[in-house]
Amino acid sequence: MTNHYETVFILTPVLSEPQMKEAVSKFSDLLAQNGGTVIEREEWGLRKLAYPIQGKTTGFYALLQFDAEPAVIATLETEFRRDERVIRFLTTRLDKYAYQYSEKRRGGKKNVEPANQEEA
């Protein structure tokens, strides 16, 4: 049985824009290769961290919302730990209310193209 999940991860700020997009694509592709379905992919851009992590005060934030078997999470998180570009990650299983809220937030669309939200 597949569950709904959401992963937010922070990439090191020394990456260029294409390198950051490639890293996000790598994790999306990893999910697809392991039988997961990426529902939404958002790149939130470079943001200030609440506290320094590994001496860095900013990082590229990205969100992946997906459906997958529970076993896929272990594979995904192992890849996050192995990838030097990832400085933090958090994966949560969405209950039905959180999933309904996220559907409402994105307007009921599935497989939304990456949102490129630039800060002014």
Z-matrix of the N, CA and C atoms (Angstrom, degrees):
N
C 1 1.454
C 2 1.530 1 109.27
N 3 1.311 2 115.39 1 131.14
C 4 1.465 3 118.48 2 179.64
C 5 1.528 4 110.42 3 -86.85
N 6 1.301 5 114.67 4 149.09
C 7 1.459 6 122.43 5 177.08
C 8 1.520 7 108.95 6 -116.89
N 9 1.316 8 115.98 7 164.10
C 10 1.457 9 122.42 8 175.36
C 11 1.523 10 107.99 9 -94.44
N 12 1.332 11 116.35 10 132.00
C 13 1.459 12 121.41 11 -179.15
C 14 1.519 13 109.98 12 -132.40
N 15 1.315 14 113.83 13 161.15
C 16 1.454 15 121.41 14 174.73
C 17 1.526 16 106.84 15 -140.21
N 18 1.320 17 116.30 16 131.21
C 19 1.460 18 121.64 17 178.13
C 20 1.517 19 108.72 18 -124.05
N 21 1.317 20 115.17 19 128.79
C 22 1.460 21 121.31 20 172.05
C 23 1.520 22 105.89 21 -112.83
N 24 1.326 23 116.45 22 130.82
C 25 1.456 24 119.18 23 177.47
C 26 1.506 25 110.19 24 -135.94
N 27 1.323 26 115.03 25 154.51
C 28 1.461 27 122.17 26 -177.72
C 29 1.523 28 107.75 27 -117.09
N 30 1.324 29 114.91 28 127.33
C 31 1.460 30 121.35 29 178.56
C 32 1.523 31 109.28 30 -101.88
N 33 1.312 32 116.15 31 152.04
C 34 1.456 33 122.09 32 -179.57
C 35 1.537 34 110.79 33 -57.69
N 36 1.330 35 118.28 34 142.37
C 37 1.465 36 121.21 35 -176.32
C 38 1.527 37 114.76 36 -75.16
N 39 1.326 38 118.90 37 -6.48
C 40 1.468 39 120.26 38 -178.22
C 41 1.530 40 112.42 39 -80.49
N 42 1.326 41 117.73 40 -3.31
C 43 1.464 42 120.98 41 -179.49
C 44 1.527 43 110.65 42 -77.13
N 45 1.338 44 114.84 43 149.84
C 46 1.464 45 119.32 44 172.32
C 47 1.535 46 107.43 45 -81.41
N 48 1.310 47 116.14 46 169.36
C 49 1.480 48 120.37 47 179.67
C 50 1.532 49 111.88 48 -58.03
N 51 1.357 50 119.44 49 -46.77
C 52 1.475 51 119.06 50 178.21
C 53 1.534 52 112.89 51 -63.50
N 54 1.331 53 117.48 52 -36.38
C 55 1.467 54 120.44 53 178.68
C 56 1.526 55 110.73 54 -66.12
N 57 1.325 56 116.71 55 -38.62
C 58 1.454 57 121.09 56 178.70
C 59 1.534 58 110.19 57 -65.44
N 60 1.324 59 116.71 58 -45.31
C 61 1.467 60 120.60 59 178.93
C 62 1.527 61 111.11 60 -63.17
N 63 1.326 62 117.04 61 -37.37
C 64 1.465 63 121.04 62 178.53
C 65 1.525 64 110.82 63 -64.98
N 66 1.326 65 117.10 64 -39.11
C 67 1.466 66 121.24 65 179.32
C 68 1.531 67 110.27 66 -65.21
N 69 1.327 68 117.46 67 -43.30
C 70 1.466 69 121.15 68 178.77
C 71 1.528 70 109.73 69 -64.13
N 72 1.331 71 116.62 70 -41.91
C 73 1.470 72 120.70 71 177.86
C 74 1.524 73 111.53 72 -62.77
N 75 1.322 74 116.78 73 -37.02
C 76 1.468 75 120.84 74 179.54
C 77 1.525 76 110.56 75 -57.87
N 78 1.333 77 116.48 76 -45.42
C 79 1.462 78 119.65 77 -178.29
C 80 1.529 79 112.04 78 -73.31
N 81 1.340 80 117.45 79 -33.80
C 82 1.466 81 120.47 80 174.45
C 83 1.524 82 110.16 81 -62.98
N 84 1.332 83 116.17 82 -44.85
C 85 1.465 84 121.24 83 179.96
C 86 1.522 85 111.11 84 -64.90
N 87 1.332 86 117.06 85 -38.62
C 88 1.458 87 121.24 86 178.36
C 89 1.531 88 110.43 87 -59.41
N 90 1.317 89 116.47 88 -42.32
C 91 1.465 90 120.11 89 178.10
C 92 1.523 91 110.87 90 -63.05
N 93 1.335 92 116.42 91 -45.23
C 94 1.465 93 120.72 92 -179.89
C 95 1.530 94 111.48 93 -62.50
N 96 1.332 95 117.34 94 -39.94
C 97 1.464 96 121.56 95 -179.93
C 98 1.521 97 112.12 96 -65.81
N 99 1.333 98 116.91 97 -26.56
C 100 1.459 99 121.22 98 -178.47
C 101 1.523 100 112.59 99 -100.44
N 102 1.323 101 117.21 100 19.20
C 103 1.458 102 121.29 101 174.16
C 104 1.516 103 114.79 102 87.92
N 105 1.330 104 118.33 103 7.96
C 106 1.459 105 120.87 104 178.00
C 107 1.518 106 110.70 105 -87.01
N 108 1.319 107 115.56 106 161.25
C 109 1.461 108 121.72 107 177.83
C 110 1.514 109 108.29 108 -122.11
N 111 1.326 110 117.33 109 115.59
C 112 1.456 111 121.24 110 178.65
C 113 1.530 112 107.93 111 -78.19
N 114 1.324 113 115.33 112 121.49
C 115 1.463 114 120.97 113 -178.34
C 116 1.515 115 110.35 114 -92.32
N 117 1.317 116 116.00 115 -41.65
C 118 1.455 117 120.03 116 -179.88
C 119 1.519 118 109.55 117 -146.28
N 120 1.307 119 114.19 118 144.76
C 121 1.464 120 121.45 119 179.16
C 122 1.519 121 106.71 120 -135.02
N 123 1.320 122 116.14 121 121.35
C 124 1.461 123 120.38 122 179.86
C 125 1.521 124 109.39 123 -125.90
N 126 1.311 125 115.07 124 137.58
C 127 1.459 126 121.01 125 173.37
C 128 1.521 127 106.04 126 -112.94
N 129 1.323 128 116.36 127 112.37
C 130 1.461 129 121.04 128 -175.07
C 131 1.514 130 112.61 129 -87.20
N 132 1.313 131 117.99 130 -7.69
C 133 1.450 132 121.49 131 176.72
C 134 1.519 133 113.62 132 84.59
N 135 1.314 134 114.99 133 -169.70
C 136 1.465 135 122.64 134 -177.19
C 137 1.525 136 109.10 135 -78.95
N 138 1.336 137 115.66 136 124.19
C 139 1.466 138 120.81 137 -179.48
C 140 1.520 139 110.08 138 -135.10
N 141 1.313 140 114.25 139 157.39
C 142 1.468 141 120.56 140 177.70
C 143 1.529 142 109.22 141 -75.48
N 144 1.325 143 116.17 142 137.00
C 145 1.459 144 121.00 143 177.58
C 146 1.526 145 109.62 144 -82.43
N 147 1.322 146 116.80 145 153.23
C 148 1.466 147 121.50 146 178.80
C 149 1.530 148 110.59 147 -66.86
N 150 1.319 149 116.12 148 -31.46
C 151 1.465 150 121.82 149 178.08
C 152 1.525 151 107.64 150 -150.82
N 153 1.333 152 118.01 151 155.17
C 154 1.468 153 119.61 152 -178.28
C 155 1.535 154 111.81 153 -63.53
N 156 1.326 155 115.58 154 137.66
C 157 1.469 156 122.73 155 175.60
C 158 1.521 157 106.13 156 -124.45
N 159 1.323 158 116.69 157 122.40
C 160 1.462 159 122.35 158 -178.34
C 161 1.532 160 111.00 159 52.77
N 162 1.318 161 116.29 160 36.75
C 163 1.459 162 121.40 161 178.30
C 164 1.518 163 114.74 162 77.60
N 165 1.314 164 117.96 163 5.31
C 166 1.472 165 121.71 164 -178.82
C 167 1.518 166 109.74 165 -104.76
N 168 1.343 167 116.27 166 142.41
C 169 1.457 168 120.64 167 -179.60
C 170 1.522 169 112.80 168 -108.77
N 171 1.341 170 117.34 169 -6.16
C 172 1.458 171 121.58 170 176.55
C 173 1.526 172 108.66 171 -134.00
N 174 1.329 173 115.60 172 166.12
C 175 1.454 174 120.25 173 177.83
C 176 1.518 175 110.61 174 -166.46
N 177 1.325 176 116.45 175 158.51
C 178 1.461 177 122.31 176 175.83
C 179 1.524 178 108.59 177 -85.67
N 180 1.315 179 116.76 178 119.98
C 181 1.461 180 121.80 179 179.10
C 182 1.526 181 109.98 180 -93.98
N 183 1.328 182 115.61 181 141.77
C 184 1.466 183 121.26 182 175.99
C 185 1.522 184 108.93 183 -143.28
N 186 1.323 185 116.21 184 149.77
C 187 1.455 186 122.13 185 178.98
C 188 1.521 187 108.88 186 -128.53
N 189 1.321 188 115.89 187 135.42
C 190 1.464 189 122.18 188 172.43
C 191 1.518 190 107.38 189 -123.84
N 192 1.326 191 115.92 190 125.87
C 193 1.461 192 119.73 191 172.97
C 194 1.520 193 105.82 192 -111.80
N 195 1.334 194 115.79 193 130.84
C 196 1.456 195 118.95 194 -172.33
C 197 1.519 196 111.93 195 -152.74
N 198 1.330 197 114.90 196 163.08
C 199 1.460 198 123.16 197 172.40
C 200 1.522 199 106.78 198 -109.74
N 201 1.331 200 116.77 199 133.82
C 202 1.466 201 120.06 200 -178.31
C 203 1.519 202 110.06 201 -161.87
N 204 1.324 203 114.53 202 165.43
C 205 1.454 204 121.26 203 172.07
C 206 1.531 205 107.98 204 -73.60
N 207 1.324 206 117.98 205 150.43
C 208 1.473 207 120.08 206 -179.97
C 209 1.529 208 114.06 207 -56.57
N 210 1.319 209 118.20 208 -31.76
C 211 1.471 210 121.10 209 -178.72
C 212 1.530 211 112.05 210 -65.42
N 213 1.317 212 117.64 211 -24.79
C 214 1.465 213 121.27 212 -178.44
C 215 1.527 214 110.80 213 -67.89
N 216 1.313 215 117.29 214 -28.47
C 217 1.464 216 121.33 215 -177.75
C 218 1.529 217 110.90 216 -61.64
N 219 1.316 218 116.51 217 -41.91
C 220 1.471 219 119.78 218 178.94
C 221 1.526 220 110.88 219 -61.21
N 222 1.321 221 116.97 220 -41.83
C 223 1.468 222 121.65 221 178.59
C 224 1.530 223 110.31 222 -63.44
N 225 1.325 224 116.39 223 -45.84
C 226 1.462 225 121.25 224 -179.39
C 227 1.530 226 110.92 225 -62.10
N 228 1.325 227 116.54 226 -46.89
C 229 1.460 228 119.37 227 -177.38
C 230 1.526 229 112.23 228 -69.25
N 231 1.327 230 117.66 229 -30.46
C 232 1.466 231 120.36 230 173.99
C 233 1.526 232 109.61 231 -63.01
N 234 1.323 233 116.94 232 -42.22
C 235 1.470 234 120.40 233 178.23
C 236 1.526 235 111.62 234 -65.47
N 237 1.349 236 117.18 235 -37.82
C 238 1.466 237 119.61 236 176.10
C 239 1.530 238 110.23 237 -60.22
N 240 1.325 239 116.83 238 -42.96
C 241 1.470 240 120.42 239 -178.50
C 242 1.531 241 111.68 240 -67.89
N 243 1.311 242 117.42 241 -33.71
C 244 1.471 243 121.45 242 -178.52
C 245 1.520 244 113.09 243 -76.97
N 246 1.321 245 117.04 244 -27.82
C 247 1.465 246 121.46 245 -174.79
C 248 1.531 247 109.65 246 -82.24
N 249 1.311 248 116.73 247 118.22
C 250 1.467 249 121.86 248 -177.90
C 251 1.522 250 112.81 249 -66.60
N 252 1.327 251 117.24 250 -19.03
C 253 1.468 252 120.34 251 -179.05
C 254 1.523 253 112.15 252 -74.46
N 255 1.334 254 118.11 253 -21.83
C 256 1.467 255 122.57 254 -177.60
C 257 1.526 256 109.25 255 -88.59
N 258 1.341 257 116.05 256 122.60
C 259 1.468 258 118.32 257 178.92
C 260 1.531 259 112.19 258 -102.81
N 261 1.328 260 118.66 259 -21.34
C 262 1.471 261 122.65 260 174.54
C 263 1.529 262 108.94 261 -156.13
N 264 1.330 263 116.00 262 152.81
C 265 1.464 264 120.85 263 174.02
C 266 1.514 265 109.10 264 -153.66
N 267 1.328 266 115.33 265 155.15
C 268 1.455 267 121.12 266 176.41
C 269 1.524 268 108.03 267 -148.52
N 270 1.319 269 116.64 268 124.09
C 271 1.457 270 122.28 269 177.79
C 272 1.524 271 108.15 270 -112.86
N 273 1.327 272 115.70 271 130.52
C 274 1.459 273 120.41 272 177.44
C 275 1.516 274 110.21 273 -128.27
N 276 1.322 275 115.32 274 144.90
C 277 1.466 276 121.25 275 174.92
C 278 1.518 277 106.92 276 -86.84
N 279 1.329 278 116.75 277 129.51
C 280 1.456 279 120.89 278 -178.14
C 281 1.526 280 109.87 279 -88.73
N 282 1.320 281 116.28 280 129.24
C 283 1.461 282 118.70 281 172.53
C 284 1.529 283 107.96 282 -78.83
N 285 1.316 284 117.30 283 178.67
C 286 1.465 285 119.40 284 -173.63
C 287 1.527 286 112.09 285 -63.92
N 288 1.330 287 117.52 286 -32.02
C 289 1.462 288 120.09 287 -179.38
C 290 1.525 289 111.53 288 -72.63
N 291 1.315 290 117.09 289 -41.73
C 292 1.462 291 120.94 290 177.32
C 293 1.522 292 110.44 291 -64.98
N 294 1.336 293 116.66 292 -38.34
C 295 1.461 294 120.72 293 179.20
C 296 1.528 295 110.39 294 -66.88
N 297 1.333 296 117.04 295 -42.12
C 298 1.467 297 120.62 296 178.11
C 299 1.532 298 110.41 297 -62.53
N 300 1.336 299 115.74 298 -41.13
C 301 1.457 300 119.49 299 178.83
C 302 1.527 301 110.72 300 -62.72
N 303 1.335 302 117.19 301 -44.12
C 304 1.463 303 119.71 302 -178.33
C 305 1.529 304 110.73 303 -66.78
N 306 1.338 305 117.10 304 -34.94
C 307 1.466 306 119.56 305 175.79
C 308 1.519 307 110.74 306 -63.33
N 309 1.316 308 115.72 307 -43.36
C 310 1.469 309 120.93 308 179.77
C 311 1.526 310 109.83 309 -64.45
N 312 1.326 311 116.17 310 -40.09
C 313 1.466 312 121.32 311 -179.05
C 314 1.525 313 112.18 312 -62.66
N 315 1.316 314 117.18 313 -38.91
C 316 1.469 315 119.21 314 -179.79
C 317 1.519 316 111.96 315 -92.87
N 318 1.315 317 118.54 316 7.65
C 319 1.456 318 122.10 317 175.20
C 320 1.516 319 113.63 318 79.42
N 321 1.339 320 118.07 319 22.42
C 322 1.455 321 121.03 320 177.92
C 323 1.513 322 114.52 321 77.85
N 324 1.340 323 117.75 322 2.65
C 325 1.471 324 120.81 323 -178.71
C 326 1.522 325 110.30 324 -82.77
N 327 1.326 326 115.89 325 145.87
C 328 1.465 327 121.16 326 174.06
C 329 1.518 328 108.03 327 -112.06
N 330 1.349 329 115.05 328 157.36
C 331 1.468 330 121.66 329 179.43
C 332 1.526 331 111.48 330 52.58
N 333 1.297 332 115.39 331 49.97
C 334 1.459 333 122.23 332 179.50
C 335 1.527 334 108.92 333 -70.61
N 336 1.315 335 115.81 334 139.69
C 337 1.466 336 119.93 335 176.30
C 338 1.525 337 108.57 336 -63.99
N 339 1.331 338 117.29 337 154.90
C 340 1.464 339 120.23 338 -179.45
C 341 1.524 340 111.29 339 -56.22
N 342 1.309 341 116.34 340 129.16
C 343 1.448 342 121.34 341 177.47
C 344 1.522 343 108.47 342 -82.86
N 345 1.301 344 116.23 343 124.07
C 346 1.461 345 120.29 344 -179.43
C 347 1.520 346 106.67 345 -103.87
N 348 1.313 347 115.70 346 93.59
C 349 1.455 348 120.90 347 -176.56
C 350 1.526 349 108.94 348 -102.02
N 351 1.303 350 114.91 349 108.91
C 352 1.460 351 120.92 350 179.42
C 353 1.520 352 108.92 351 -91.26
N 354 1.319 353 116.77 352 139.72
C 355 1.455 354 119.87 353 174.95
C 356 1.511 355 108.94 354 -85.46
N 357 1.320 356 116.11 355 140.05
C 358 1.463 357 120.94 356 -177.65
C 359 1.507 358 111.01 357 -84.09
